[in-house]
Amino acid sequence: MNTKLAASELVLAPDGSLYHIHLKPHQLADNIILVGDPNRVDMVSKHFDEIDYKVSNREINAHTGIYNGVGVTVISTGMGTDNIDIVLTELDACANINLETREINPKHRKLNLIRLGTSGSLQEDIPCGAFLASKYVIGIDGLMYFYQNNENVLEKELADSFVSFMNWDESLPKPYGVEVSDSLFSKITYDMDCGVTITAPGFYGPQGRVIRIPLAFAEINNRISDYRYKDYRTTNYEMETSALYALGKNLGHDCLTICVVVANRKRGEFLENYHNEMDTLIKLVLKRLCR
C-alpha cells in the first residue's frame, strides 16, 4: 500500500496543480521540450498545430499542444541544476503521482524529455551556431549525491577517469557521469556533432571565467578540453544536463540535451543573435520527435 506524501513534501498550489510548474496530469504530454528561457516557450509552441493549455508561474511557462498529431509540452526551467531538480521532480510527480490522494500511481508513465539550450564550445573546430548533442555528461555540481540509487544510473568509470585526468581537487564537488538515453539519441541526433558535456554549477567561476575574483583552480580550463572518454572528446560547458540525465534515468524517463553553441571558449567568440539557429533546431527536433 502506498504511503501518502505529506503536504510539506509534495507541495501543491491552491488549485491542486504542482506548486512550481502549475500543471495537472491531464495538461502534460509524454513528449516534453525543456528550455531555460521563458521567452523560448513561445518560440517552440508557435510551431504547434494547436495549443490546448498555457500556464505560467514565476520563471516557468508551459504550453501543451499538438504537433503532427503528437502531444507535446514545452516548459521553461530557468538556469542551473537546482532549477532542473525542481522542474523535473514536479514533471515526474505530475505523471506518476495521484495529486488528489498524494499516492504514487501503480503504473509508471515514461516521459521523453529533450532540453534545447545554449552552451559554450571547448573545441576550436566547433563553431558558434553549431548543434551539439550530449552523448555523455559530467556533472561538477554535486546534485546527485543528495539522492540514493546512483549506482543504477551513474557511470563510475566515466567519473573516475575524469577525476584522474583532471587531478581533481577534493575541495571541489565530486564529479559524476551519466550517459544519454540511447532511444532519443539515436532517433534525433544521428547527424549532429556529439561528445562529453560538462555541467557546471555556475556561469562564471565554475566555467573558468575570470571577471573580478581570481579563480582558485585556473588550470581546470587549460586541461578540460583535452579530456577524452572512449571515442568522445569534451565538447562543451553548460549548466543543466547532468541533473536532467541523472534524475531522468533515476525516475525512469528518457532524456536528451541538444545545444546551440553560442560561445567558442578557445577562440574567445560569442554569437549575440542565435535566434535563427535556435528556431532551426526547434523545428528539426519537433519533426524528428513527432514522426
BAVODREN-429872 format. One record per atom (N, C-alpha, C): residue in one letter; x, y negated, z. Coordinates in steps of 0.001 Angstrom, whole numbers, plus 500000, padded with zeros to 6 digits. Layout:
BAVODREN-429872
AXYZ;...
end
This chain:
BAVODREN-429872
M500841501200500000;M500000500000500000;M500874498752500000;N500566497790499144;N501349496572499057;N501202495720500309;T502303495067500671;T502265494106501760;T501875492747501201;K500953492097501857;K500515490783501417;K501608489762501688;L501971489002500651;L503007487990500788;L502467486780501539;A503245486287502492;A502815485165503309;A502717483886502487;A501880482979502932;A501691481716502225;A502973480899502172;S503838481078503138;S505106480345503159;S506127480908502184;E505905482169501703;E506852482819500806;E506389482716499348;L505162483112499079;L504557482913497759;L503705481650497852;V504309480530497491;V503650479238497682;V502798478908496463;L501536478552496711;L500604478235495641;L500149476789495737;A499789476236494583;A499202474898494520;A497741474983494975;P497105473849495258;P495712473871495715;P494742474570494759;D495046474577493460;D494145475233492503;D494430476720492347;G495356477271493140;G495661478699493089;G496740479073492102;S497331478095491405;S498428478366490481;S499751478400491245;L500829478833490571;L502146478845491192;L502577477420491528;Y503221477241492648;Y503446475926493246;Y504213474962492339;H505269475451491689;H506091474562490873;H505676474555489403;I505399475721488836;I505119475783487397;I503643475522487074;H502767475597488086;H501338475299487930;H500659476150486858;L501119477385486685;L500489478301485748;L499756479398486500;K498669479893485881;K497963481075486343;K498193482202485332;P497984483457485742;P498322484581484862;P497703484507483469;H496460484062483330;H495831484040482008;H496389482931481117;Q497190482044481688;Q497787480954480914;Q499200481267480447;L499699482441480778;L501080482812480484;L501143483876479404;A501899483610478338;A502115484599477276;A503288485502477649;D503400486638476969;D504515487554477217;D505818487043476616;N505716486199475592;N506887485618474939;N507057484184475428;I508210483893476014;I508413482605476670;I509698481947476182;I509575480700475750;I510730479885475383;I511044478971476559;L512283479018477034;L512727478174478134;L513588477043477589;V513276475816477972;V514071474655477571;V514374473845478819;G515514473182478840;G515849472389480007;G515093471077480063;D515037470401478928;D514473469060478818;D512953469123478711;P512216468440479595;P510747468441479485;P510248467939478139;N510966466999477523;N510547466469476226;N510690467493475100;R511509468525475337;R511718469540474303;R510533470508474202;V509674470506475205;V508480471363475141;V507625470988473929;D507436469696473713;D506671469246472545;D507361469612471242;M508704469612471231;M509447469994470027;M509157471432469624;V508908472272470640;V508602473679470360;V507128473851470003;S506248473318470843;S504815473598470661;S504227472929469428;K504886471921468875;K504370471297467652;K504361472281466480;H505129473365466625;H505163474387465571;H504123475479465785;F503424475480466935;F502393476483467189;F501217476270466229;D500529477336465915;D499304477236465117;D498169476652465954;E498202476914467243;E497228476318468167;E497830476282469558;I497396475319470374;I497837475204471760;I496604475371472647;D496649476353473524;D495497476672474360;D495569476040475748;Y496771475905476289;Y496919475360477639;Y498107474416477691;K497949473334478438;K499035472418478751;K498991472118480243;V500121472305480931;V500209471951482345;V501495471175482560;S501512470335483596;S502690469530483878;S502805469304485378;N504020469456485906;N504280469195487324;N505753468850487492;R506019467668488001;R507388467199488170;R508109467256486824;E509293467921486783;E510012468007485505;E509615469228484692;I508612469953485158;I508206471191484494;I506947470951483671;N507091471089482371;N505960471057481446;N505821472436480821;A504602472871480573;A504375474174479946;A503215474085478966;H503423474652477783;H502374474776476772;H502281476247476381;T501082476753476265;T500856478121475793;T499944478076474579;G500329478805473553;G499525478826472338;G499833480029471479;I499554479884470194;I499702480980469235;I500635480543468116;Y501583481415467772;Y502445481206466603;Y502430482492465787;N501999482399464547;N501958483558463648;N501202484727464273;G500124484408464986;G499286485440465587;G499799486000466902;V500892485454467412;V501512485958468636;V501456484879469716;G501113485268470952;G501075484326472052;G502467483908472493;V502659482617472698;V503949482072473127;V503722480994474177;T504532481013475225;T504586479929476201;T505935479246476089;V505947477933476106;V507194477181476209;V507141476393477506;I508232476435478275;I508249475778479584;I509608475155479829;S509617473974480413;S510872473315480765;S511306473742482162;T512601473875482345;T513135474361483611;T513904473302484388;G514316472218483715;G515305471355484328;G516677471992484191;M517690471357484795;M519069471807484641;M519546472602485841;G520326473649485592;G521024474354486655;G520401475674487071;T521227476527487673;T520755477848488108;T519751477744489247;D519811476664490032;D518818476516491105;D517420476352490524;N517305475613489429;N516000475459488781;N515548476748488097;I516492477478487497;I516145478768486895;I515630479725487970;D516228479697489149;D515783480538490254;D514309480277490578;I513923479006490587;I512532478644490869;I511609479074489735;V511933478647488515;V511025478861487389;V510896480337487042;L512018481060487000;L511945482470486623;L511234483297487693;T511480483008488963;T510787483726490034;T509282483501489942;E508876482269489647;E507438481989489570;E506820482526488277;L507567482561487193;L507050483195485974;L506811484679486215;D507746485332486905;D507558486749487227;D506375486944488162;A506242486057489144;A505100486154490058;A503793485977489315;C503787485060488354;C502585484832487548;C502203486089486773;A503222486831486323;A502981488036485527;A502718489273486373;N503274489326487570;N503300490596488294;N502772490563489724;I502162489457490119;I501545489376491448;I500106488887491321;N499213489520492045;N497832489063492110;N497799487819493003;L497584486668492403;L497675485422493155;L496514485244494139;E495452486001493965;E494327485907494895;E494568486760496142;T495107487962495954;T495350488839497107;T496774488719497634;R497679488079496853;R499100487933497190;R499801489287497266;E499354490248496481;E499969491568496436;E500559491830495059;I501629492626495017;I502288492953493748;I501382493867492938;N501242493562491656;N500402494377490770;N500998495774490607;P500172496805490505;P500688498174490374;P501380498426489036;K501015497692487989;K501621497878486667;K502490496671486341;H503752496951485974;H504710495881485685;H504458495288484298;R504468493986484217;R504334493262482953;R505693492691482569;K506224493137481436;K507537492687480986;K507407491435480137;L508308490492480360;L508323489239479620;L509569489167478730;N509437488506477593;N510568488140476754;N510875486667477017;L512077486386477527;L512443485035477933;L513656484576477122;I513467483534476330;I514548483038475471;I514834481585475815;R516039481337476272;R516455479970476569;R517065479336475324;L516542478186474928;L517101477395473839;L517677476130474455;G519001476065474531;G519632474974475252;G520770474339474486;T521582473615475217;T522773472979474661;T523977473418475482;S525152473367474862;S526358473779475569;S527579473152474923;G528725473331475604;G529990472829475090;G530874473971474653;S531370473900473422;S532237474946472886;S533612474896473530;L534166476074473792;L535512476192474352;L536525476653473313;Q536084476763472060;Q536964477177470974;Q536989476094469895;E538164475775469412;E538315474684468457;E537558474929467163;D537416476212466757;D536782476513465481;D535267476652465569;I534666476461466755;I533204476471466882;I532754475017466946;P532206474473465857;P531970473031465770;P530675472603466443;C530579471313466696;C529309470743467139;C528242471010466083;G527051471368466545;G525950471691465646;G525781473172465395;A526763473997465789;A526666475446465601;A525692476053466605;F525155477246466250;F524310478012467159;F525167479101467811;L525071479216469136;L525849480203469881;L524933481067470729;A525032482383470564;A524275483320471393;A525185483885472478;S524626484098473656;S525402484602474787;S525282486121474864;K526335486829474389;K526375488285474499;K526622488708475949;Y527569488043476571;Y527853488231477991;Y527847486865478667;V527619486854479972;V527718485616480730;V528460485898482032;I529309484956482406;I529975484998483699;I529467483814484513;G528845484106485628;G528327483054486496;G529346482694487562;I529693481410487643;I530577480947488723;I529782480073489698;D528484480348489751;D527541479571490564;D527206480226491900;G527405481541492005;G527179482238493270;G525747482651493562;L524796482320492684;L523376482538492990;L523041483988493303;M523541484928492504;M523063486305492625;M523522487016493886;Y524463486438494608;Y524896487076495854;Y523916486838496995;F522847486110496728;F521761485967497692;F520711487067497517;Y520877487940496498;Y519896488975496182;Y520520490362496277;Q519663491358496556;Q520077492757496500;Q519884493289495079;N520195494575494896;N520050495287493624;N521020494808492560;N522083494095492946;N523035493617491963;N523757494736491232;E523925495880491912;E524626496989491267;E523884497497490040;N522595497201489949;N521796497657488815;N521856496712487619;V522349495490487807;V522285494503486722;V523625493853486408;L524544493823487367;L525790493105487152;L526865494013486552;E527710493423485705;E528801494127485042;E530071493909485863;K530373494879486733;K531525494730487633;K532828494620486861;E532983495407485812;E534214495378485020;E534446493997484419;L533376493375483931;L533462492034483346;L533934491026484396;A533293491012485546;A533650490047486586;A535068490282487103;D535423491557487313;D536756491865487839;D537855491450486868;S537623491677485575;S538649491310484594;S538803489798484504;F537685489076484646;F537736487615484618;F538483487077485839;V538178487606487004;V538840487180488234;V540342487408488142;S540725488574487616;S542136488901487488;S542838487996486478;F542219487812485319;F542822486983484271;F542996485546484729;M541989485028485414;M541996483625485825;M542775483378487116;N543182484474487789;N543786484321489117;N542871483470489984;W541616483895490048;W540527483122490649;W540770482859492126;D540633481622492541;D540866481249493928;D539696481699494808;E539996482273495952;E538960482822496828;E538078481749497450;S538496480500497416;S537668479437497979;S536529479037497049;L536575479492495791;L535515479209494823;L534446480300494887;P533219480019494423;P532193481073494378;P532684482291493595;K532354483461494089;K532777484704493446;K532044484880492111;P532768485040490998;P532106485209489697;P531326486527489610;Y530274486519488817;Y529544487749488492;Y529266487767486993;G529138488954486422;G528957489094484979;G527694489856484643;V527068489477483512;V525839490131483058;V525883490228481530;E525322491310480999;E525196491480479552;E523777491141479112;V523651490661477894;V522362490289477334;V521439491501477187;S520137491264477130;S519173492317476783;S519316492635475301;D519649493862474987;D520001494198473611;D518832494036472645;S517610494285473101;S516465494243472191;S516286492846471591;L516336491817472410;L516196490454471901;L517435490021471126;F518605490394471621;F519860490023470974;F519903490558469544;S519521491829469360;S519550492444468031;S518486491861467110;K517349491540467668;K516234491055466861;K516443489643466351;I517145488806467126;I517150487372466828;I518514486820466439;T519599487353466962;T520901486672466816;T521862487360465850;Y521360488227464985;Y522226489083464177;Y523172488332463241;D522882487079462896;D523772486328462016;D524382485110462721;M524364485103464055;M524890483974464822;M526221484323465467;D527045483307465712;D528251483490466493;D527856483800467927;C528623484639468595;C528293485006469973;C529565485285470742;G529454485333472045;G530621485603472863;G530281485582474331;V531285485238475148;V531145485187476599;V530866483737477000;T529744483530477648;T529354482212478137;T529733482085479617;I530206480907479994;I530494480616481399;I529402479694481929;T528697480140482962;T527683479307483608;T528283478655484841;A528311477331484831;A528913476559485917;A527828475950486803;P528148475667488073;P527165475071488981;P527118473545488906;G527649472968487846;G527611471523487656;G528120471167486274;F527968469912485898;F528339469446484561;F529743468854484521;Y530187468272485613;Y531460467552485614;Y532592468419486175;G532884468322487443;G534000469066488009;G533980470562487737;P532834471245487926;P532805472689487686;P533074473081486235;Q532936472139485298;Q533278472412483904;Q534585471726483495;G535348471302484484;G536672470768484209;G536711469339483721;R535640468584483921;R535633467176483513;R536139466308484671;V537031465415484367;V537571464504485369;V537045463104485094;I536321462530486037;I535835461156485899;I536561460274486926;R536214460368488210;R536923459595489227;R537551460464490311;I537013461682490501;I537553462570491536;I538465463599490873;P539714463732491298;P540608464743490722;P540068466161490959;L540404467069490062;L539971468453490184;L540867469231491127;A540260470136491884;A541028470990492777;A541744472091492011;F541158472527490887;F541737473626490110;F541764473237488631;A542591472275488294;A542641471748486935;A543100472783485926;E543792473817486383;E544325474812485454;E543238475730484891;I542056475743485505;I540994476641485046;I540659476383483583;N540435475132483214;N540060474842481837;N541170475145480851;N542417475137481319;N543529475447480428;N543600476931480100;R543006477756480964;R543077479207480774;R541774479832480299;I540667479190480606;I539375479862480444;I539069480207478984;S539513479369478056;S539229479631476637;S540044480800476090;D541069481236476820;D541898482366476377;D541365483707476865;Y540355483688477740;Y539822484948478273;Y539070485714477199;R539251487026477166;R538551487932476253;R537972489097477043;Y536791489559476609;Y536208490769477186;Y535763491667476048;K536378492859475961;K536135493779474854;K536430493041473546;D535459492914472650;D535713492238471375;D535245490790471382;Y534955490248472552;Y534315488930472619;Y535209487924473338;R535295486738472784;R536061485661473387;R535133484747474189;T535727483942475052;T534955482945475785;T534572481838474823;T533279481579474688;T532821480640473656;T532323479311474191;N531706479289475383;N531054478041475783;N530771477966477274;Y530632476720477724;Y530160476373479061;Y528702475950478984;E527914476319479997;E526578475755480196;E526181475988481644;M524900475815481993;M524536475762483412;M523351476637483823;E522864477533482963;E521648478282483315;E521689479785483055;T522504480257482135;T522340481615481609;T522629482720482619;S523575482534483512;S523871483600484477;S522644483933485316;A521937482914485774;A520730483145486578;A519638483779485736;L519487483330484498;L518464483895483617;L518711485375483374;Y519918485728482967;Y520221487124482636;Y520138488020483873;A520718487575484983;A520775488434486170;A519412488580486842;L518723487460487067;L517389487541487655;L516434488278486728;G516535487980485429;G515648488631484462;G515795490142484486;K517034490625484453;K517258492075484497;K516785492664485825;N517057491962486916;N516649492448488229;N515134492590488315;L514412491711487619;L512946491723487653;L512330492535486506;G513171493104485633;G512671493974484574;G512218493268483318;H512807492109483010;H512448491350481809;H513613491321480824;D513323491032479562;D514351490887478535;D514663489403478350;C515956489062478340;C516358487653478309;C517445487412477268;L517459486198476759;L518430485802475743;L518641484301475831;T519892483865475632;T520199482443475520;T520850482161474174;I520344481129473501;I520985480594472299;I521116479093472502;C522308478573472289;C522550477150472492;C523012476466471212;V522622475218471069;V523226474338470081;V524479473753470712;V525595473842470011;V526832473255470515;V526770471743470336;V526824471004471435;V526767469539471360;V528100468900471730;A529037469708472235;A530367469186472556;A531408470232472194;N532532469790471662;N533677470664471469;N534769470185472412;R535012470978473464;R535927470540474520;R537369470500474037;K537728471361473097;K539089471369472567;K539367470127471728;R538379469709470947;R538549468564470063;R538178467240470727;G537499467318471868;G537031466108472528;G535888465438471793;E535073466245471096;E533990465697470274;E532633465925470942;F531685465025470667;F530328465144471187;F529327464752470110;L528277465581469962;L527218465340468980;L526080464602469673;E525973463295469434;E524988462485470140;E523554462810469721;N523326462989468443;N521976463273467951;N521937464700467400;Y521409465600468214;Y521359467008467833;Y519927467498467617;H518972466554467482;H517568466957467398;H517256467749466136;N517888467418465020;N517651468181463792;N518131469619463944;E519324469785464557;E519856471132464773;E518970471916465739;M518499471254466796;M517632471933467757;M516308472332467110;D515747471461466289;D514488471783465624;D514665472965464676;T515800473020463989;T516079474157463111;T516173475447463906;L516847475391465060;L516966476578465913;L515609477014466446;I514788476076466862;I513448476398467374;I512637477140466323;K512613476617465111;K511835477246464030;K512374478640463705;L513691478789463701;L514304480085463400;L513947481117464457;V514039480729465735;V513762481672466816;V512288482042466862;L511389481073466678;L509956481391466664;L509632482369465541;K510224482156464387;K509954483018463235;K510418484440463509;R511609484595464103;R512158485930464349;R511507486610465560;L511118485830466539;L510465486403467727;L509070486897467416;C508358486149466599;C506919486418466369;C506662487005464992;R507464487969464604;R507249488615463306;R506693490019463496;
end
